[in-house]
Amino acid sequence: MKSASSLPGLAGTAWALMLRDLRLLWRRRGDAFQPALFALLVVVLFALALGGEAEVLAGVAPAVLWVAVLLSGLLALDTLFRGDAEDGSLEQWMLAPVPLAWLVGVRTFMHWATTALPLLVAAPFLAELMHLPRGQLPVLMASLALGTPLLSLLGAVVAALTVGMRRSGILLALLALPLYVPVLVFGAGSVAASAQGLDPVGALLLMGAGLALSLVLAPLAAAAAIRIALD
């Protein structure tokens, strides 16, 4: 039997879980870029539907880009804990010598890094495609940097609530969208305020406060939901 000193700590457990997630991602690397490709398709379709006029596209660019990011994140939300529930890993998480909330937080971070981070990298290209004025790009990037991890944390709570249900895709979307709407409003609104010459800092600060609060509470709530779902 292992002694307490030989048990992995928080950092070791997080590193092992991240390596496992990266190996699984490499095995299904064809699916890794689906959220980014979906966001690109949404932006391209909006650009085609609006006729491709630069002035028209620039006016709706913040809303279109934020909707594309939100929907692409929602597309990948069902996979957050589903695979671990099916192969029994969640039960092992509950028996691990570290808090379940810590493992949930690490998994949520990896989900954000593999789904939202590529979108952040592609955001300047998508903004250029929508003819977003370059002066508004820093505000857009700041709003996405604050908003996408907040969406992942809120989504983790919803995914944990539905992890024990089969075919919960529609229910997952219905539960997540009301939580996502305020993030969408403040994220797109900050860029729109910048376009109108107003100060976008207030909306960004509210998103930052929501992110800080979610970093503490969301893993705890998701861990409690997982325990309830598995009992």
Secondary structure, 3 states (H helix, E strand, C coil): CCCHHHCCCHHHHHHHHHHHHHHHHHHCHHHCCHHHHHHHHHHHHHHHHCCCCHHHHHHHHHHHHHHHHHHHHHHCHHHCCHHHHHCCHHHHHHHCCCCHHHHHHHHHHHHHHHHCHHHHHHHHHHHHHCCCCHHHHHHHHHHHHHHHHHHHHHHHHHHHHCCCCCCCHHHHHHHHHHHHHHHHHHHHHHHHHHHCCCCCHHHHHHHHHHHHHHHHHHHHHHHHHHHHHHC
